[in-house]
Amino acid sequence: MQGLIDRLMRTGPRLASGLIAAAVTLGGLALGGTPAHAVPAFAMQTGQACQACHVGGFGPQLTAYGRDFKLRGYTARSGTGYTMPVSIMAIESFVQTQQAQASPPASGFKRNDNLGLDQISIFVAGGIDNHFGGFIQSTYDGIGKTYSWDNADLRAVTTVDMGTHNVLFGLSLNNNPTSQDVWNTLPGWGYPYTSSALAPSPAAAPLLAGGLATNVIGLNAYAWIDSHIYVELGGYKSVGSAILRRLGGDPYAPGDIDGVAPYARLALTQQALGGTLETGLFALKADIHPGRDRSTGQTDGYTDLGLDAAYERTLGSGDVVTINGRYTHEDQSLDATCNLAAATGGCIDNSLDDVRVDASYYWRNKIGGTVQLFNTTGTANPVIWGGNRTFKPDSAGAVLQVDATPWGAGASPLGPRFNVRVGAQYTAYAKFNGANHNWDGAGGNASDNNTLRVFLWAAY
């Protein structure tokens, strides 16, 4: 923490100028943009402030009320009046790494000390009567200068009394495995809740951690039994390459799913230690033609199995405590990739293990701090991880964040739809892409990738 403070002091003038520029840009966007961000749009529909649904008064970390709202198809509303279902969100940030990166992170940027518009997203979000609702997001990537479709979640729900049990049945049509989940333990809406493409990041992650995001379409059926037991089964299929191109997606990463990739989820909730405790299991199995190349007649097989747990408690003072954790084990059978690379000698069978735990504390649900510890380990493979000295995927470190959301309870000067979060985020690496020292064979150390990021996140 002292290192973070020292770096803030050293870079103060640049950070100040960056924040001023960000405030001017996003302030103009908020005043001139179309109403509103997904959270404010839903807030207008329900008549609740952002704090009702979101820890810290800003998305995406959900409260118990927010989880119930999502499970019930985004249908809750106050009154019968029409509310504008269009929303806008923007994120801008200043990024500085401990050492300048080997090359600029994107066209038009420097090797270090970059200010960039991470994204602008437009949402169509809302509920229809008591059975249908959802949102569709479209995003402009300010770093890559591209437009594309983004997360989508459309739901149909109904409630049935079965003897002494109340069961909510639902269907979710979505394009990002785990984005339909209501706990912030899984990758779709997991911490860190905002990041920048200007920052370096480890190469290895389980397929479930975003590998299929927006390149697939899935239908998931779920049951929420007595607001205690959650069961979900579904499957994902790749979107056609021509359609993906029209939507701004990349049809070649990670490739084309052979058939349907099944997904399963089980979660239990109970009152414990003065708060709400969730424990769960999740699984995904996918056979993929890498790069949509079917010339070998083989696929790469991925089996992701995991455990997760979440705890949330609101104190009498209005302060909020949360703890989220997950463990993912992935088995890989890379027949197609190894065949295409003409590789022999243990290329095919690999595994990854990924552990992430974060804890946050929000004073009056407005000003908070979060720390996450992460550790990814796996099988050494010179074909898959040939870009580093050890041929290993191992990375480990911590992500610290402090942030403030002054109008999460409402009363913003721009009206009830406007909300903003400002924060500082620091990522420290104990290991990066296989090693602590000289990970790339060119003298680069894991700590060279330590990243300070200051961000402004606005919604209207």
C-alpha positions in Angstrom: 0.0 0.0 0.0 2.9 2.4 0.7 4.2 1.7 -2.8 0.8 2.7 -4.2 0.9 6.0 -2.1 4.4 6.8 -3.2 3.5 6.3 -6.9 0.4 8.5 -6.5 2.6 11.2 -5.1 5.2 10.9 -7.8 2.7 11.0 -10.6 0.4 13.6 -9.1 0.6 16.3 -11.8 0.0 13.8 -14.6 -2.8 12.2 -12.8 -4.5 15.5 -12.1 -4.3 16.6 -15.7 -5.6 13.2 -16.8 -8.6 13.4 -14.4 -9.4 16.9 -15.6 -9.4 15.8 -19.2 -11.5 12.7 -18.3 -14.0 14.9 -16.4 -14.3 17.3 -19.3 -14.8 14.5 -21.8 -17.3 12.5 -19.8 -19.1 15.6 -18.5 -19.8 16.7 -22.1 -20.9 13.1 -23.0 -23.3 12.9 -20.0 -24.9 16.3 -20.8 -25.2 15.5 -24.5 -25.9 11.8 -24.5 -29.1 9.8 -24.8 -30.6 8.6 -21.5 -29.3 6.4 -19.8 -27.0 3.7 -18.4 -28.5 0.3 -17.7 -28.4 0.9 -13.9 -30.1 4.3 -14.1 -32.7 2.9 -16.6 -33.6 0.1 -14.3 -33.5 2.5 -11.3 -36.1 4.7 -13.1 -38.2 1.6 -13.8 -38.1 0.4 -10.2 -38.2 3.8 -8.6 -35.1 2.8 -6.5 -31.7 4.5 -6.2 -28.7 2.7 -7.6 -27.7 1.7 -4.1 -30.8 -0.6 -3.9 -29.4 -2.9 -6.5 -25.6 -2.3 -6.4 -23.0 -2.5 -3.6 -21.3 0.9 -3.4 -24.1 2.5 -5.4 -22.7 1.6 -8.8 -22.7 -1.6 -10.9 -22.2 -4.4 -11.4 -21.8 -5.9 -7.9 -25.4 -6.8 -6.8 -27.2 -6.6 -3.5 -29.8 -9.1 -2.5 -32.5 -6.8 -4.0 -30.4 -6.6 -7.2 -30.1 -10.3 -7.5 -33.8 -10.8 -7.0 -34.5 -8.2 -9.7 -32.3 -9.9 -12.2 -33.6 -13.4 -11.4 -37.2 -12.2 -11.9 -36.4 -11.0 -15.4 -35.8 -7.3 -14.7 -39.5 -6.9 -14.5 -40.1 -5.1 -11.1 -41.4 -1.6 -11.5 -43.0 1.2 -9.5 -46.3 2.4 -10.9 -47.4 2.0 -14.5 -45.7 5.0 -16.2 -43.4 4.6 -19.2 -39.7 5.0 -18.6 -37.1 5.5 -21.3 -35.3 2.1 -21.8 -32.2 3.6 -23.5 -29.0 4.0 -21.5 -25.5 5.2 -21.9 -22.2 4.5 -20.1 -18.6 5.7 -20.5 -15.3 4.8 -18.9 -12.1 6.8 -19.2 -8.8 6.1 -17.5 -5.2 7.0 -17.1 -2.8 4.0 -17.1 0.8 3.9 -15.9 3.0 0.8 -15.7 6.0 0.5 -13.5 8.2 0.2 -16.6 7.4 1.3 -20.1 5.9 -1.6 -22.1 8.0 -3.1 -24.9 5.7 -1.5 -27.5 2.6 0.8 -27.4 -0.5 -1.2 -26.1 -2.5 0.1 -29.1 -2.2 2.3 -32.2 -2.0 6.0 -31.3 -0.8 5.4 -27.7 2.6 5.6 -26.0 4.6 2.9 -24.3 3.5 4.4 -20.9 1.5 7.1 -19.2 -1.6 6.8 -21.4 -5.0 8.5 -21.1 -7.7 6.8 -23.0 -11.5 6.4 -23.5 -11.9 2.7 -22.6 -15.4 2.4 -23.8 -18.8 4.0 -24.5 -21.8 1.6 -24.2 -25.4 2.1 -25.2 -28.0 -0.2 -23.6 -31.6 -1.0 -24.4 -32.9 -2.2 -21.0 -36.2 -2.8 -19.4 -39.0 -5.1 -18.4 -42.4 -5.9 -20.0 -45.3 -6.8 -17.7 -44.4 -9.5 -15.2 -42.7 -12.1 -17.4 -40.3 -10.6 -19.9 -37.2 -8.3 -19.6 -33.6 -7.9 -20.2 -30.9 -5.7 -21.8 -28.8 -5.5 -25.0 -25.5 -3.6 -24.9 -23.5 -2.2 -27.8 -20.0 -0.8 -27.2 -17.5 1.5 -28.9 -14.0 0.5 -27.9 -12.0 3.7 -27.6 -8.7 1.9 -27.5 -9.1 -0.3 -30.5 -11.4 2.2 -32.2 -14.0 -0.4 -33.1 -17.8 -0.9 -32.6 -19.3 -4.2 -31.6 -22.3 -5.8 -29.9 -21.6 -6.5 -26.2 -23.4 -8.4 -23.4 -27.0 -9.3 -23.9 -29.4 -11.0 -21.5 -33.1 -11.5 -22.4 -35.3 -13.3 -20.0 -38.7 -15.0 -19.7 -39.9 -15.9 -16.1 -42.9 -17.2 -14.2 -43.6 -18.2 -10.6 -45.3 -21.5 -9.6 -46.4 -22.8 -6.2 -45.5 -26.5 -5.9 -47.0 -27.7 -2.7 -45.2 -25.9 0.1 -42.5 -24.6 -2.3 -42.4 -21.4 -4.3 -40.4 -21.9 -7.5 -39.3 -19.2 -10.0 -38.7 -20.7 -13.4 -36.7 -18.7 -16.0 -35.1 -18.7 -19.4 -32.1 -16.6 -20.2 -31.0 -16.0 -23.8 -27.5 -14.6 -23.5 -24.1 -14.3 -25.3 -21.5 -14.6 -22.6 -21.4 -17.6 -20.3 -21.7 -16.5 -16.6 -23.0 -13.0 -17.5 -26.4 -14.3 -16.6 -25.3 -15.2 -13.1 -26.4 -13.1 -10.2 -23.4 -13.6 -7.9 -20.3 -11.6 -8.5 -18.0 -14.6 -8.1 -18.0 -15.8 -11.7 -16.1 -14.1 -14.5 -19.0 -12.4 -16.4 -19.4 -9.7 -13.7 -16.5 -10.6 -11.4 -13.9 -8.2 -9.9 -12.2 -6.1 -11.1 -15.4 -4.6 -12.4 -13.6 -2.3 -14.8 -10.3 -2.6 -16.6 -8.4 -1.1 -19.5 -6.9 -2.6 -22.7 -4.0 -0.1 -22.1 -2.8 -2.2 -19.2 -0.8 -5.4 -19.6 -2.5 -8.6 -18.6 -1.5 -12.3 -18.2 -1.9 -14.5 -21.2 -3.5 -17.5 -19.5 -7.1 -17.8 -18.3 -9.7 -20.6 -18.3 -12.1 -20.6 -21.3 -15.0 -19.7 -19.0 -13.2 -16.4 -18.0 -14.3 -14.5 -21.1 -13.0 -16.8 -23.8 -16.4 -17.2 -25.4 -17.8 -13.8 -24.6 -20.0 -12.3 -27.3 -18.9 -15.0 -29.8 -21.7 -17.4 -28.8 -25.4 -17.5 -28.1 -26.9 -19.6 -25.4 -30.2 -20.6 -23.9 -30.2 -21.3 -20.1 -33.1 -22.6 -18.1 -33.1 -22.0 -14.3 -35.1 -22.6 -11.2 -35.0 -20.5 -8.0 -36.5 -22.6 -5.3 -37.8 -20.9 -2.1 -35.2 -18.1 -2.8 -32.7 -20.6 -1.5 -31.7 -23.2 -4.1 -30.6 -22.2 -7.6 -30.3 -24.7 -10.4 -29.4 -23.8 -14.0 -28.8 -25.9 -17.2 -28.0 -24.6 -20.7 -25.9 -24.7 -23.7 -23.9 -22.4 -26.0 -23.4 -22.4 -29.8 -21.0 -20.3 -31.9 -22.5 -17.4 -33.8 -21.9 -17.7 -37.6 -18.8 -15.9 -38.8 -20.7 -13.6 -41.3 -23.1 -12.5 -38.5 -20.2 -11.9 -36.1 -18.4 -9.7 -38.6 -21.6 -7.6 -39.0 -21.8 -7.3 -35.2 -18.2 -6.2 -34.9 -17.0 -9.5 -33.3 -14.0 -11.6 -34.0 -15.1 -14.9 -35.6 -11.7 -16.5 -35.2 -11.1 -16.2 -31.4 -11.3 -18.7 -29.9 -12.9 -20.5 -32.9 -16.0 -22.4 -33.6 -17.8 -24.7 -31.1 -18.4 -28.2 -32.4 -22.1 -28.7 -31.7 -23.3 -27.2 -28.4 -21.2 -26.5 -25.3 -23.2 -27.5 -22.2 -23.2 -25.3 -19.0 -24.4 -26.1 -15.5 -24.7 -24.1 -12.3 -25.9 -24.9 -8.7 -25.9 -22.5 -5.9 -27.3 -22.5 -2.3 -27.9 -19.4 -0.2 -28.5 -19.1 3.5 -28.4 -16.5 6.3 -25.1 -16.7 8.1 -22.9 -14.5 10.3 -25.5 -11.7 10.1 -25.4 -11.7 6.3 -26.1 -13.8 3.2 -23.8 -16.6 2.3 -23.8 -18.3 -1.2 -21.9 -21.5 -2.0 -22.0 -23.0 -5.5 -20.7 -25.2 -8.3 -20.3 -24.4 -12.0 -19.2 -26.3 -15.1 -18.7 -25.8 -18.9 -17.5 -28.2 -21.6 -16.7 -27.1 -25.1 -15.0 -28.7 -28.1 -13.7 -26.0 -30.4 -12.2 -25.8 -33.9 -9.4 -23.3 -33.2 -9.6 -20.3 -35.6 -12.6 -22.1 -37.2 -10.1 -24.4 -38.9 -11.6 -27.8 -39.6 -8.9 -29.1 -41.8 -7.6 -31.6 -39.2 -11.0 -33.1 -38.4 -10.1 -32.6 -34.7 -11.1 -30.2 -31.9 -9.6 -28.6 -28.8 -11.5 -29.8 -25.8 -12.0 -27.7 -22.7 -13.7 -28.8 -19.5 -14.0 -26.2 -16.8 -15.2 -27.2 -13.3 -15.3 -24.8 -10.4 -16.4 -23.8 -6.9 -17.5 -20.4 -5.7 -18.7 -18.7 -2.5 -20.0 -15.2 -1.7 -20.8 -13.4 1.5 -22.5 -10.0 1.9 -23.5 -8.1 5.0 -25.0 -4.7 5.6 -24.0 -3.2 9.0 -26.3 -1.1 11.1 -24.5 2.0 10.1 -25.2 1.4 6.4 -21.7 0.1 5.7 -21.4 -2.9 3.4 -19.0 -5.9 3.6 -18.6 -8.4 0.8 -16.3 -11.4 0.1 -16.2 -13.2 -3.2 -14.2 -16.2 -4.2 -13.9 -18.9 -6.9 -11.7 -21.8 -7.9 -11.6 -23.0 -11.5 -9.9 -26.1 -12.8 -9.6 -26.6 -16.5 -8.6 -29.7 -18.4 -7.5 -29.1 -22.0 -7.1 -31.6 -24.8 -5.6 -29.6 -27.6 -5.6 -32.2 -30.4 -6.4 -29.7 -33.2 -3.9 -27.0 -32.1 -1.1 -29.4 -31.6 -1.8 -31.1 -34.9 -1.8 -27.7 -36.8 1.5 -26.9 -35.1 2.9 -30.3 -36.0 3.9 -30.6 -32.3 4.8 -33.8 -30.5 6.0 -34.7 -27.0 3.2 -33.8 -24.6 1.6 -30.9 -26.3 -2.0 -32.1 -26.1 -2.9 -32.7 -22.5 -2.8 -29.6 -20.3 -4.5 -28.1 -17.3 -5.1 -24.7 -15.6 -6.0 -23.9 -12.0 -7.3 -20.4 -11.3 -8.0 -19.0 -7.8 -9.4 -15.5 -7.1 -10.6 -14.1 -3.8 -11.7 -10.4 -3.2 -13.0 -8.6 -0.2 -14.6 -5.1 -0.1 -15.8 -2.6 2.5 -18.0 0.3 1.6 -18.5 3.2 4.1 -22.2 4.3 4.0 -22.3 2.3 0.7 -20.6 5.2 -1.0 -16.8 5.1 -0.5 -15.1 1.8 -0.6 -12.0 -0.3 -1.0 -11.5 -3.7 -2.5 -8.5 -6.1 -2.6 -8.2 -9.2 -4.7 -5.6 -11.9 -4.6 -5.3 -14.1 -7.7 -3.1 -17.1 -8.7 -3.1 -19.0 -12.0 -1.0 -22.1 -12.5 -0.8 -24.7 -15.2 1.0 -27.2 -17.3 4.2 -26.1 -19.1 3.8 -26.2 -22.8 6.3 -24.7 -25.3 3.7 -24.6 -28.1 0.9 -22.9 -26.2 3.1 -20.7 -23.9 6.1 -20.2 -26.2 6.1 -16.5 -25.7 7.7 -16.7 -22.3 11.0 -18.2 -20.9 9.6 -21.0 -18.8 6.8 -22.1 -21.1 4.4 -21.9 -18.2 1.1 -20.0 -17.8 1.7 -19.1 -14.1 0.7 -15.6 -12.9 -0.1 -14.3 -9.5 -0.6 -11.0 -7.7 -3.1 -8.6 -6.2 -5.5 -5.9 -7.4 -6.3 -3.0 -5.0 -9.0 -0.4 -5.6 -10.4 2.6 -3.8 -13.4 4.4 -5.3 -16.2 6.8 -4.5 -19.8 7.1 -5.8 -21.2 10.3 -4.4 -24.7 10.0 -5.9 -25.4 6.3 -5.5 -28.4 7.2 -3.3 -29.7 9.7 -5.8 -29.8 13.5 -5.7 -27.2 14.1 -8.4 -27.1 17.6 -9.9 -27.9 16.2 -13.3 -31.1 14.4 -12.2 -32.0 10.8 -11.0 -30.5 9.1 -14.1 -27.0 10.4 -13.6 -24.4 8.5 -11.6 -20.6 8.5 -11.6 -17.8 6.5 -9.9 -14.2 7.7 -9.6 -11.5 5.4 -8.5 -7.8 4.4 -8.4 -6.7 0.8 -9.1 -3.3 -0.8 -8.6 -2.3 -4.2 -9.9 0.8 -5.8 -8.5 2.3 -9.0 -10.0 4.4 -11.5 -8.0 4.5 -13.7 -11.1 3.7 -12.8 -14.7 3.5 -15.4 -17.6 5.5 -18.0 -15.9 8.1 -16.3 -13.8 9.0 -13.5 -11.3 12.3 -12.5 -12.9 13.1 -12.5 -16.6 9.8 -14.0 -17.6 10.2 -13.1 -21.3 13.9 -14.1 -21.7 14.7 -10.4 -22.4 15.2 -9.3 -18.8 11.6 -8.4 -18.0 10.4 -8.9 -14.5 6.8 -9.5 -13.3 6.8 -6.2 -11.3 7.6 -4.3 -14.5 3.9 -4.9 -15.4 2.6 -3.4 -12.1 -0.1 -1.0 -13.2 -1.6 2.1 -11.7 -4.9 3.1 -13.2 -7.2 6.0 -12.3 -10.6 5.9 -13.8 -13.8 7.9 -14.2 -17.0 5.8 -14.9 -20.1 7.7 -15.7 -23.7 6.7 -16.5 -26.7 8.8 -17.5 
